[in-house]
Amino acid sequence: MNAPARDMRGSAAGPVLSARDLHTWFELRQWGFLRVGSVRAVDGVNFDLQAGESVAFVGESGCGKSSLARTLLGLHQPTRGEVVFEGRPLGMLNSAERKAYLARVGFVQQDPYGALPPFMDVRRILHEPLIVHGVRNRAEREQRAQEALEEVRLSPAADFLSKFPHMLSGGQQQRVVIARALILRPKLIIADEPVSMLDASVRVEILQLLRSIQREHGLTLAFITHDLSTVRHFAERIFVMYAGRIVEQAEVNELLNHPQHPYTQALLAAISDPDPDNARHQREVPPGEPPSLLKPPDGCRFHPRCNRMIAGTCDRQDPPDFEPRTGHMTACWLYR
């Protein structure tokens, strides 16, 4: 590839980020040399993310959400398929173009304390990505660091620049992580369970902060979560993942009000209900555990836990995407 890195800025037309038949498998070896199989963390995922939209990837722990996020960031290399950013497959980028891509994609980690180097103060944490990406002027770095802190509501910024992570609360640490993700002025933010490690009183503030920043800057935001109860006021589209695959996708109100896949229905049934009168009603929770991604079951991967399984079909054939309602896609044989 001989195109200069600045071409990574692309155009406004078309999706910002796409996954095309994306597979990310992790090979397992015994005694260091004997191959015993592969963990199929991401196993045939397709989607498009449009400019300025907020989407949520939802599913149980172990369904492949975080592996997908890290593949989109380029931290894991796809086993098969490709990630396309503004029309450019990541696998075709040279080193300079890949560096430019990383400057255009911000990452908000799950554990803020683990994400922040304990030996760096906030000033150095925010200066570091600017130095790596060629901002040599210290005054400019200082100005951008202060602007980023003010944007995440750590004000006055000068009071926080000299502090170390252990001197901050969990919510303040996560705001620093968000400031670091924003400081290179990205076009896309990937937030991997950004509030799961925080107190309940702080979660709403962080979610509202991310949403307001996304709207103000016209960012595309991919929100990874296991909690369907948080996405109604946060995302515009939902992708439901199970065992490495997307099993349902639709606009947020459509999916939450009219879930089609039995797995999505089970996730919604598991949401806590503050109304004590509803405690009398028995919840239908699917039995068993999610399948091993080392050797997933044949057919629909949810069929061993599904009370609507069609024998001879669900247990033998992978379901394609059906559209039971306009714009609402689900991979389930019930809708063929």
N, C-alpha and C positions, 0 to 999 in steps of 0.2 A: 504494500500500500504506500503510495507516494503522496497522498493528499495531506496537506498540513493539518495540524491538530485543531486549528480554529474552525475547520469545517464541521467539527462535532456539534457545533451550535445548531446546525440544521435549519429547517424551516418549520413554520407553524402548521403546515399541512400534514395530515396523517397522524397515526398514534405516536405518542411520546415513547412508549415502551411496549414491546410485544414479546410474547413467548410463543415459540413455534415448535410443537411436538417436543417439549422440553423434558429431558430425563436427566436426573442426577442420582447416580448409583455410587455407593461406597463399597469397595471391595473388602472382603474379610479374608484374612489369612491365618492359618494355624501354624505355629512354630516359625512364623516369619516368612515362609515360602510356599506352604500348601494352601492353594486357593480353595475356600469352602463355600463361596457364594458372594452375593452382593446385596446390600441393603438398598432397596428401591425407594429412597426418600422422596424423590419427585419422579413420577412415572407417567409421562405423557400429558403435559399441561399445555393448554393453549389459551391465550387471552390478549386483549389489547387494552392499554390504558391511554385515555385521551388527555389532552392538555387541560389543566385546571380542574380535573375531577378528583374526588376523594373516594377511594374504594377500600373495602375491608376483605381480608382473607381470613375465614373463620373455620375453626375445627378443633377437635380434641388435641391434647398434647400427644405428640408423636405422629401427627397426620402429615407432616412434611412442610408446614408453614415456614418455619425458620430456615430450613434447608433451601426452600424456594427463595426466600429473601436474600440469603447469602449467594445464591447462584445469580440472582439479578444484579447483585453488587459486584459480581466477578470474583468473589472470594472462593467459590467452588466452580470448577470447570464442568460444563455439562458433559454427560456421557454421550448424549445424543440430542439432536435438535439445536435450537439457537435462541439467544436473547438478542432482540433488535432494538436499538435506541435511535430514534429519529431516522429510521430507514437504514441504519448501518448495523450489520451483525457484529456483535462484540468479538467473535472469533476471528474476524478479518482485520481487526485494528492492530496497528503497530504500537510500540511501547509509548510513543508520544501521544497517540490518539487515545490509548487506554487511560493514560494519566489525565487527559482532558475529560474523559468520560467520568472518572472518579471525582473530578471537581464539580461535575454537573449533577451528581447524585449524592444527597445527604443521607446519613444513617443515624437513627435514634435507637440505641440499644435498650434491652430489657432491664438490665441491672445498672443503674447509674453509678453506683460506687465502684463496681467492677470495671466499668467503661472508662473511668477517669484515672489516669496515672497518679498514684498517691504521692509521688515525689515531685510533682509539678504543681505550681500554683495556677490559678485560673488564667492569669495573664499568659503564661507560657502554653497552657493547654489550647488557648484560642489563637496564639501566634503561630503555633507549630504548623497547622495546615496551610496557613498563608505563606510561611517560609518554604514549605515543600513545593507549593505551586507558584513560586517565583515572585512573591511580594517582598522585595528587599528593603523597602523604606520603612524604618521602624515607626515613624510618626503615623504613616498610613495604617500600619498594622494595629497600632494602639487605638487609632480612631475607629477602625472597623470592629475591634474587640469591644470597645465601649458601646458602639451602636448595637452590636449583637446582644449584649447583656441588657441594654435598655429595652430591646425588642421583646425579650423573654421575661420582662417585668422584674429584673434584678436591678433595682435602682435605689440610690445612685450607683452607677457602675463602678466608680472609683473605689467604693467600699468593698467590692468583691474581687477585684483583680489580684490582690495580694494574698487572698485566702487559699488554703489547700482544701482538697475535697473533704477531709475528715472534719473540717470546721463548718461544713454546710449541712443543712437538713437534707433528707431524702428528696423532697420536692425541689429544693434549690440545686441539688446535684443534677437532677433531671433537666432543669432549666439550662444549666451549663452545657449538658449534652446536646440539647436542642440548639443552643447558641452556636456550638461547634459545628453542628450539621448545617447551619444557615450561613456561616461566615464566608463561605466561598460562593454564595449566591446561586444555589443549585436550582435546577428546573424540576427535579423530582426528589421527594423525601420518602424513604422507606423506614417506617417505625415498627419495630419488632416488639410487641407486647410492652409499649412504653409506660404503662401505668400499673402493671401487675405487681411490681415490687413496692408500690407506694401505699400509704394509708388511704382509706376510703375518702377521707375529707379532702385529700389533695388530688385525687384522680380526676374529678370533674374540672378542677382548675387547669390541669395539664392538658386535658382533652380540649377544653375550650381555647386554650392558648394555641395548640397546634392547628385547630380549625380556623382561628382568626388569622394566623400567619399564612396559612394556605390560601385563604380567600384574598387577603391583602396583596399577596405577591403573585397570585395566579398559579401557584405550584400544583403539580400533580402529587397526590399523597396516597401511598399504599400503606394501609394500616393492618398489621398482623395481630390477631387476637383470638382467644378462645371464648370470649365473653360476648354473646349475642346481645346482651342487654345494653351494651354501651354504644352499639353501632347505629341505632335508630336516629340519633341526633348528630351523628358524626360523618357517616358515609353516604354516598349517593348510589353505589352499587355494592353488592355482596357476592363474593365467590366462596362457596362452601367446599372445604377440602375434606377428603376421607382417604386414608391409606395411600397418600401420594398423588391423588387425583382430584380434580374439580368435579363434584357430583351435581352441583346446582349453582346457577347464577341468574341474578335478576336485579332490578332496581330495589332499593332497600325496603320501601313500603310494600311493594308487590311481594317480595320474598317473605317478609315478616308476617304479612296478613294472609298470604296464600302459599304457604310452604308446600312443595310438591313431593320432594324426596323423603322417604321414611326417616332417613338419618337427620335431615333438617328438622323434621317434625319432632324427633326425639330431643334434639338440642334445644328447641324452643320450649318443650315440656319441662326441661330441666332447669329453666330460669327460675330463680327464687321469686316468690310472690308475697308481697308484704300483707296481703289481705288474709287475716286469720280464718275467715270463712272458707277459703279455698283449701285449707289444710285437710279438710274432710275428704277431698277428692283424691283418688289414687292416681299417681302419675305413672304413665307408661314409659318406663325406662328400659331400653333394649338390654337384654342379658348379655353376659360375656364381656370380652375385652376387644379392643381394636386388633386386627390381625397382625402377625409378624410381617414386617416389610422385607425380611430375608426370604420368606417363601409365602407370598400372599395367596389367598384362595383363588381358584378358577372362577370365571364369570364375574358377576358383580361382587366387589370386595365387601360389601355390607351384608350379603345374603346370609352368612351364618348367624347374624344377630337380628334379622328382619322377620317380623311376624306376618309379612305379606309376600314372602318369597314364593316365586312360581317355580315349582320343581321341574327340572329338565331344561329350564331356560336361564333363570337367574344364577344357577350354580354351574352353568357350562359356558355361557356366552357373555362377553363384555358388552354392556349396554352402550349404544351410541347416545348422542344428545338428542332428546326430543323437545318439542316446544308445545307443552300443554296449554299455555297461555301466551298471548302476544309478548314477545321479548323476554319470555321466561323459559330458560333452558334447564333441563334436568336429565341426568344419565340414569334412567330407570325404566325397566321393561314394562312397568304398569301403564306407560303412556304410549306404547307403540301403536 
